[in-house]
Amino acid sequence: MPTLDPDVPTAAQAVDVAAPPDAVYRLVSDIGTMPDWAAEVTSCRWVGRRTGPLVGRRFVGFNRNGRFRWFTLATVTDADPGREFAFHVHGIARWSYLIEPGPTGCRVTERMWDARSWVMRRVVGPLVTGVTDRASHNSANMVSSLDRLREAAERSA
């Protein structure tokens, strides 16, 4: 498996949001609302009786890209209200939503580190998801996802 350099994400995008950091954190850490703004996510649900955005909690994400459908298992790795929500998708990637205060609300940076092996990146991934260049694909999806997240956060603030 590739080593994840915490300073060099595989894909990253940012957006300024006219809402307080806590409001944005509530949205990104509520996995039930993730399908409302995340490009490929169709649904998410917590695994087991322990639910909520706490480190160590697990959830299943169901995804779609055109005719391709798949699911993933993720574990929350960071749950710092108003600052960062992150999770590790087992055998695939690490995702992070970094929230930094700004003059009119906050800046949200969505980052992804690809943790797949060469076989998973070059063979299995394209067969399962229909995507051959996951970094570029995710980067483009992040732009639309963050725009929808911004709209949702600004409506709720």
N, C-alpha and C positions, 0 to 999 in steps of 0.2 A: 504494500500500500504506500502511496506517496506520502512524504512528510508534509504536514501542514505548517507553513510559515505564517504565524499569526499576523505578521506585518504585510503580507502579500496575498490578498484574496484573489481567487480565480476570476471573480466578477464582482463589481460593486457599482452602485449608483446612489445618489443622494437627492433629497428634495427638502425645501424649506416649507414648514407647515405653520400656519397661523393658528396654533393651538398649543396649550401648555404641554410640556413633556409627559406629565402624568396621564393626560387624556390619550396621547399617542401610545404610550406604554400599554394602557388598558386594551387598546385595539390590537396591537401586535401580539400581546400575550394571551388574548382570548382566542384560542385555536378554533372555536366555533364560528367566529366571524372571518377567519382567514379566507374562505372561499369568496367572500364579498369583494375582496380586493386583490388577492394573489392570483396571478395569471393562470397557472396550471392546476391549482388546487380546487377540487370539487367538493370535498368534505374532510373534516378532521374529527376525531373523537379520542378522548382520554382512554387509556388502557387500565383496567382494574378499577378498584373502588377509590383510590387516591386520585383526585382530580385537581386541576388548577395549576397555575404557572409557578411551580416550585422546582428547584434543582433536583434532578433525579426522577421526576415524573415523566411518564412515557405517553406518547400518543401515536395514533395511526393516521396517516394522511393519504387520501385517495386523490389521484391526479389524472389529468387528461390532456392530451395534445392531439387534436384531430381525432382520428380513429383509434389512437393508442391510449390505453388505460393501464395504470399500475398503482400499487400502493407501497408505502414505506413505513418503517417504524422509526420513531425519533425519541430522543431523550433530551429533556431540558438540561442545558449546561450552565446557563446564566439567567438569573431572574432578579434583576436589580431595578425595582420600580422607578420609572421616570428616567432610566439611564440605558439599560440594555436588556434585551430578551434574545437568547440564543439557544440553539439546539443542534444536536448531532444526529444526522440521518444515518442510521447504521449501515456501514460499508459503502456509503455514497458521498456524503458531504457534511460540512458544518455551515449553518446559516446563522446570521447575526443581524439584529436591528439595533443599531447604536443611535441613541437619542441625545442630542446635545442642545442645551438652552441657546436661544438666539434672541435678537432684539425684538422680534415680533412673534415669538413662539418658540420654535425649535427646528433643528435640522435632523432629519432621519437619514441614516446611511444603512442601506441594505447590502450585506456582504455575503459571499458564498465562497467556500474553499472546497474544491473538488478533491475527494479522498479516494476515488475509485482506482482500482488497479488498471493496468494497460488493457487487459482483456475486457474488463467492465466498461472502460471508456470507448474502446474501439469496436467491440463486438456486441456485447450484451446490451449496453445502453441504447445504441441505435435500433436494435431489434425490438426492445421493450418500449422505448419512448418516441422513436422516429426522429431523433435528433443526433446528428453526427458531430456538431460543434456545440457542445453544451455550454461552454463559457460565453460565446457570442449570443446564443439563444437566451440564456439566463439574463445576460446584461440587457438585452432588448426587453425581455419580460419585466425586468425590474423597473424600467422606466414607466410602463403602463401600470404595474402594481403599485408603485409609490404614488403615482398620480391619483389612483383610486383611494389609496390609504389617506392621502392628503385631503381629498374631498370628504371622506367619511369623518376624519378627525375634526375638520373645520366645521362640519355640520353639527357634530356632537358637542363642540366647545361652547 
